[in-house]
Amino acid sequence: MVKILGIVDNYPYVKDLRKDWGFSALLEKDGKRLLFDTGSDGSILLNNAKVLHVDLSSIDILFISHYHYDHTGGVKDLLKVNDHLKAYVPVPLLHEDEELRSDLERNGIQVVQCRESMEIMDGMYSTGTMGVEIPEHSLYFISDEGPILVTGCAHPRIESIISRVTELSGKKVHMAIGGFHLYGTHGGALKKRVDAIYATGVERVGPSHCTGDNGREALKEKFGDRYVEFGSGVSLTFS
């Protein structure tokens, strides 16, 4: 069984959670804990973790989807309470990317670059680094209903990432959760993107963060009852 809990997001669903332009989620399986991204502000990460009764010192693995501040801004504060992490990151491209990797290593954190798809933890996998201008990798695992995909911002396009997981797993993706990077997309361009997401055959979507209000509404209209609200404070469980 895998539990996913939103910790940092633009969309908070629990009282006293602080809103952030950023993303972070906790995944738990068989007593092991993985933190997917850290949001943009360490104080928000620490506050929300406290509100949600998440002990950040118990995190085993840090998964960084990509190197933008809204996903890495909480790293320094996380390291103040947890010095035994193992971190999985996409292949660095820019000097700033290398700086984060170096900071982690200077703090005694083992860093693994996920150029290709690899197992991260107990049946959880990296898609491998995707994208040219913005290197990013996503996380997936296989549930009884099919693969579950978690994305940070989906800069390589969410439909492409869904297709990659289908190719890697040999199964149709059951659900995609996280940032779909549709904010700022409107009208016909938005409809075309939503249609492309639908055409991948993904059964359910839980978009948040950089999907944007318009994107979320368009996906809700397209997917109907297969649309799931997701954000900080939302907990989902998969067998």
C-alpha positions, 0 to 999 in steps of 0.5 A: 500500500502506498500513501501520498500526502500533499504537503506544499502546494498552491492549493491548500485543503487543511486549515493552518496550511500555508499556501506556496507557489511550489510543490512537495508531497510525501509518499509512504510505503512499508514504513519507508518515506520519500519526500517528493520536492520541497516547495519554494520556502523552507519555513512553509515546508516546516510549518505544513509538515508540523500541521500535518504531523509529518516528521521530516527527520524520518524521511529516507529519500529525497526526490527532486523532480527538477532544479527550479526554486519552487521545488528546491527552496526548502532543501536547506531547511530540510537538511537542518532536521535530516542529515541521513537522506539519499537524494535522487535528482535529474541529470544537471544541465546548468551551473545552478543545477550543479550547485544544488547537487554540490550543496547536498553532497557537502552536507553528506547526502548521497546523490544519485543522478537518474539519467535513465529509469531506475528503481528508487525505493520498493517498487517506486521508479524514476522515469529517467531525465526527460526534456532538453531545456529543463531536465526533469524526472518524475516518479511512478509506482504500480498499484493494483489499478495500474501505474500511479505517476507523480510529477513536479512541473511536467515541463517535458509535457505531462502527456509525454511523461504519461506515455513514457510511464506506459512504455516503461511499465507496459500498462496504461497509467491509472492516475497522474498527480501533481503539476501539469504546467498548463497555467497561462494556457488558454482557449484552443491551445488549452483544449488541445493540451487537455485533449492530448492528455485525455488521449493518453488513456490515463484514467484519473487526474489529480492536477495541482501546483502549476496546472493553474486554475484554468487548466484544472477547470478544463481537466475537471470538465474533460474527466468528470468524476475521474478528476480528483482534487489534490493539494496540500493536506490531501491524502490518497491511498493506493493498494 
